[in-house]
Amino acid sequence: MTVGRVVLIRAVNVGGAKLPMARLREIAAELGATEVTTYIASGNLLCTPPGDGAAFDRALEQAVLDEFGFFREAIGREPAELAAALAAYPFGDAPHGHIYFLTGEPDAAAAEAFCARDFGNGERLQVVGSDLHLDYPGGAGATKLTPAKIAKGLGVTGTGRNLRTVAKLIELAR
């Protein structure tokens, strides 16, 4: 099975924002998507949406808000875009590497200033297009680099996945 889109939903099944993956699959199908599947319970949806992928992402956000009462960004990428992001990862085979998929491309000056900041645990950051590449040498659990700081510093929100998850999503999409 090949799918046309991987949709990453920010911050579900943490902090009280419960979104059952079985229901997410049903919602996607109700919105007209085919080849619908999910990977682990953290908001990773793989599907072939009808028509425009960005419109599907917005419809998915609205459907989750309508049914569950919380808004979460749905950040869609084509499998080739995920593969390009993984290939562009600038920090080698970092054991705690992540890619933070952004809702848009941040301002270049803001991205440069943000990536030059010291967050206290040796984090390395680099923005490539609409993706923030991260290396957490002490592990993601030890960082003070929060989603709120990323959103404020870059002017766009997003959601992160570790490199293993990104690689698995690419494999599943193909």
DABELCOR-V352166 format. One record per residue. RES is the residue in one letter. SS is DSSP state (a for helix, b for strand, c for the rest). PSI is psi in radians with two decimals (* if undefined). OMEGA is omega as a letter, one per 40 degrees, with the letter a starting at -180 (* if undefined). Layout:
RES|SS|PSI|OMEGA + RES|SS|PSI|OMEGA
//
This chain:
M|c|2.25|i + T|c|2.53|a + V|c|2.77|a + G|c|-0.22|a + R|b|2.50|i + V|b|2.16|a + V|b|2.13|a + L|b|2.09|a + I|b|2.24|a + R|c|2.33|i + A|c|0.95|i + V|c|2.66|a + N|c|0.52|i + V|c|2.61|i + G|c|0.55|i + G|c|-0.08|i + A|c|1.38|a + K|c|2.22|i + L|c|1.70|i + P|c|2.31|a + M|a|-0.57|i + A|a|-0.72|i + R|a|-0.64|i + L|a|-0.75|i + R|a|-0.73|i + E|a|-0.78|i + I|a|-0.79|i + A|a|-0.75|i + A|a|-0.70|i + E|a|-0.51|i + L|c|0.03|i + G|c|0.04|i + A|c|2.63|i + T|b|3.01|a + E|b|0.85|a + V|b|2.25|i + T|b|2.92|i + T|b|2.82|i + Y|b|2.16|a + I|c|2.96|a + A|c|0.69|a + S|c|0.44|i + G|c|0.64|i + N|b|1.86|a + L|b|2.29|i + L|b|2.29|a + C|b|3.00|i + T|b|1.83|a + P|c|2.76|i + P|c|2.37|i + G|c|-2.41|a + D|c|2.19|a + G|a|-0.68|i + A|a|-0.68|i + A|a|-0.68|i + F|a|-0.75|i + D|a|-0.77|a + R|a|-0.71|i + A|a|-0.66|i + L|a|-0.78|i + E|a|-0.80|a + Q|a|-0.72|a + A|a|-0.71|i + V|a|-0.76|i + L|a|-0.83|a + D|a|-0.73|a + E|a|-0.67|a + F|a|-0.21|i + G|c|0.22|i + F|c|2.57|i + F|c|2.30|i + R|c|2.36|i + E|c|2.41|i + A|b|2.00|a + I|b|1.84|a + G|b|2.49|i + R|b|2.56|i + E|c|2.66|i + P|a|-0.67|i + A|a|-0.57|i + E|a|-0.68|i + L|a|-0.79|a + A|a|-0.71|i + A|a|-0.69|i + A|a|-0.75|i + L|a|-0.72|i + A|a|-0.52|a + A|c|-0.05|a + Y|c|2.07|a + P|c|-0.02|a + F|c|0.50|i + G|c|-2.53|a + D|c|0.99|a + A|c|2.21|a + P|c|-0.38|i + H|c|0.68|a + G|b|2.49|i + H|b|2.72|i + I|b|2.23|i + Y|b|1.86|a + F|b|2.11|a + L|b|2.73|i + T|c|-0.18|i + G|c|3.06|i + E|c|2.16|a + P|c|2.78|i + D|c|2.36|a + A|a|-0.74|a + A|a|-0.71|i + A|a|-0.73|i + A|a|-0.75|a + E|a|-0.79|i + A|a|-0.73|a + F|a|-0.79|a + C|a|-0.35|i + A|a|-0.20|a + R|c|2.66|i + D|c|2.04|a + F|c|0.08|i + G|c|-0.22|a + N|c|0.45|i + G|c|0.31|a + E|c|2.48|i + R|b|2.38|a + L|b|2.52|i + Q|b|2.27|i + V|b|2.27|i + V|b|1.84|a + G|c|-2.09|a + S|c|0.47|a + D|b|2.40|i + L|b|2.05|i + H|b|2.32|a + L|b|2.51|i + D|b|2.13|i + Y|c|1.54|a + P|c|-0.57|i + G|c|0.11|a + G|c|2.62|a + A|a|-0.48|a + G|a|-0.29|a + A|a|-0.11|a + T|c|2.68|i + K|c|0.09|i + L|c|1.72|a + T|c|2.83|i + P|a|-0.63|i + A|a|-0.71|i + K|a|-0.67|i + I|a|-0.83|a + A|a|-0.75|a + K|a|-0.75|a + G|a|-0.61|a + L|a|-0.29|a + G|c|0.12|i + V|c|2.64|i + T|c|3.10|i + G|b|-2.93|i + T|b|2.47|a + G|b|2.64|i + R|b|2.49|i + N|b|2.86|a + L|a|-0.60|i + R|a|-0.74|i + T|a|-0.75|i + V|a|-0.80|i + A|a|-0.72|i + K|a|-0.70|i + L|a|-0.68|i + I|a|-0.81|i + E|a|-0.81|a + L|a|-0.59|a + A|a|-0.46|a + R|c|*|*
//
